[in-house]
């Protein structure tokens, strides 16, 4: 049966597979759904870390004296 979403094959150690199977069963999910959720969470954390680092870079170069005031920005 064709699917619109790409598929990925993953090889797991037995202990990791056992944990994932128990975890997915306790949540009422298939292994595929559980892995998708874990990858999605990891992606979001990675993305948050990226933007936090970008924000830190911008803060380092921020000069309050050169910045526009709130009023000036909205004129």
HELIX and SHEET records of a PDB file:
HELIX    1   1 UNK A   14  UNK A   27  1                                  14    
HELIX    2   2 UNK A   31  UNK A   61  1                                  31    
HELIX    3   3 UNK A   70  UNK A   73  1                                   4    
END                                                                             
